[in-house]
Amino acid sequence: MRHLFATIFLIFFIAVTANCQTQAEMNQEAATDYKKVDAELNKVYQQIMKEYADDPTFLDALRTSQRNWITFRDSELKMKYPDRESGWYGSIHPMCVSYYLAELTNERTTKLKTWLTGIEEGDVCAGSVRPKS
């Protein structure tokens, strides 16, 4: 029985330590994940630009909206993590920043996808969103 507990503990210890990452690795992974989310946003944005190419008024409004959203995103980040002296937030800070940027970017991507997926026919408040095909 003693050997069983020792074996289970050893297996657990190996499993836990095998998956350990340094903080720098976790920061890098979070940054990479954010870059993927940002690339998806840019892809959706470019698809909208192509699909609505025949509506220059809308495209001007979209460009303005996107610039304003970037300002909003950066302001939200600054509100969540105001400038402090070096080390204030610790070594985890870059990871947290990437996670928050990814969260905000995912929300924006979801909203923009509405212009690609369309809305139900007859939605009187659809504005510039085209009906589903």
Summary of the structure (lengths in Angstrom):
residues: 133
radius of gyration: 22.5
end to end distance: 66.4
largest distance: 76.0
contacts: 308
relative contact order: 0.13
helix: 72%
strand: 2%
